[in-house]
Amino acid sequence: MIIKNGTVFCDDGDFRKLDVEVQNGVITAIGENISDSAAEVIYAHEDYIVPGFVDIHSHGAMGADFSDGTADAVQTIAKYYLSNGITSFLGTTMSLPEKQLVDICGVYCPLINVLHSDRAVFRGIHLEGPYFSQERRGAQNPAYLVNPDITMFSRMNEASGDAVRMIAVAPELDGAMDFIEAASKVCTVSLAHSTANCETAKNAFSRGADHVTHLFNGMNPMSHREPGIIGAASDYNAFVELIADGIHIHPTVVCAVFKLYGEDKVCLISDSIRACGLTDGQYDLGGQMITVKGKSATVSDNTLAGSVTCLADCMRNAVDFGVPLTKALKAATINPSISVGLDKEIGSLSVGKRADILILDRELALKKIIFNGKQID
């Protein structure tokens, strides 16, 4: 396959008029005037050629949730993702009892990195909880919150086949610092749902954390005298997640985050729940009932409970808010891939990487999906 006449988002973060050659599911060449003899040719007509999107924080879509712990749930969600240009993802769980989490990890173990032509690739597990503070728990079920426990984490990771790629934790909890130091040798450790001050957060980053879950949400606000996790993350050059659904974060703040942390450290996420792709109504999230109205999902006390916006739309929103397209694309592709150790295979258009490629028109609407080197309907 040759993709010709497109504007390619190159791995250095710039757009160039180039051709892309694909063979056996892999990008084999990127350059000018690549010969198209004896090959399937896609003429992009100056459309944008970009990597498939990578969502490292999503709970579900189309009525399914990763906390359901079923293969059918993964299939439903993964099909929806791929139809929207999300080609790789982490399945994100909620705070639940240990046995339930271990069982979920066990069910998902044989599904990790399995290739299907009609669904995005399930790259691993993101455990959002249960090591969170009661005060900043957000929509996490308070009945299931516990202090960090590395042996519990090890049981979950073992059940998954060592497929846990991220664990979120509140660093002020008893035992959190030792937990962070140990868990960071296994996967990415993110700070989340926490009342930690700046000093505590800095200690956590120095012990091995290098990521912040949905920045600004589920943590103390940043002030000029106590910058908290938000300020500490800037000092330690941590990756930070943003939900750019227009509900969780004001557009001005979305733009400011890219300026404060730099274009290489922002990860756009959906934090989508099972209501994503569906209509208004009531849905379950981690054992709690939530209400969806328009773009907002809340629990009974009106606390926000994830989003109903997919990652592709979050990327478009970021551009609408004023984030330059190249920066928004990095935040939806290579940055999240790097943050969880997937960048050697996905996240950018580079020779030798998987041919997960999107063709977008100049309004960023999705025109074509090339998944594992094959064009899909």
C-alpha positions, 0 to 999 in steps of 0.5 A: 500500500502507498498513501500519496499526496497527503500531508504527513504528520512526521515523527519530529512533530511537523507536517510535510508533503510525503508518501507513506509505504506500508507492507505486511502491517508495518510502515516501510518507507516515508518519502517523496515520490515513492513508486506506486507500481504493483501496489494498492494506492490511496490518494490522500489529496492533501488530507492530513496523514496522522497516527492512530489515536492512543487512549490510555485512560478510558472506562468504557463506551456503548453500554460496556465498561472495563469493570464489567470484566467480560470479553464481550465488554472489551469487544464492544468498546474496542469496536467503537474505538476503532470506528473513531480512529482510536487504534490502541488503548488501555482498559481502565478499571475503577476502585473495586474489591480486590477479588473483583479486580483480580478476577477482571485482570484474569479475564483480560489476560488472554485478550491483551495485544490480540489482533482483530481486524474490526477492533482497536488493540487492547494494550494493557490495564490501567488500574485507577484505584483503589488507593485513593483518598476519601476527600478527593475520591470523585466518582470512585466508590468510597466503600472500596478505597484502601491504602496502597498494598504492593502485595495486592497490586502484585496479585492483580498484575500477576493475574493479568499476565504482567499487563498492568501498564499504569496504577494510580495512587494518592501519595499522602496515604499510609504506605504510599511512598514505599508502594510508589517506589516498588510499583514504579519498577513494574509500570507507570505510577500516576498521582490521582484522587489525592489531597497531597500538598506540593511537598508530598507530591514532589516526594512521590515523583522523586520515588518513581511516580511520573504521571498525573491522572486527569490534571486538576480533577480529583486533587487540590487546586493549584494556588500561588502559595500551595501549588500541590500536585499540579505545581510539583508535576511541572517541577518534575517534568511529569506526564499530565492527562487532560480531559478536553471535553469542554466540561472538566477543564475550561478551554483557557486552562487546556491551552495554558497546560500545554504552555506550562508543561510543554507539548511533549508531556501532555496526554489527552485522554477521554476518561469515557464511561459506558454512556459514551456513544449513547443517549442521556440517561442513568448508567452504572459506574463502579457500582454507583449510579450516574446521570448523563445529560448532554456532555456531563456525567455526574453522581448523586452529589453532582460530582463529575463522573468521567466523560461521554466524549471519545478521544478523537473528539477531545483532540478536535476540541483541543484544537478548537480551544486554541491548541496548535494541531501538531501539539494536540496530535502529539498529545493524542498519539505519541505522548500517551504511548511514551508515558506507558512504554508503548512508543516502540511500536505505536504512536507515530508514523515511523519506519518499522512501526505498526501501520495504524494510520488515519486520514483526516480532512482539513476540518479533522473529520475522519475519512479513512482508517488504515489499521495494521496496514489494511484499509477498513470500512 
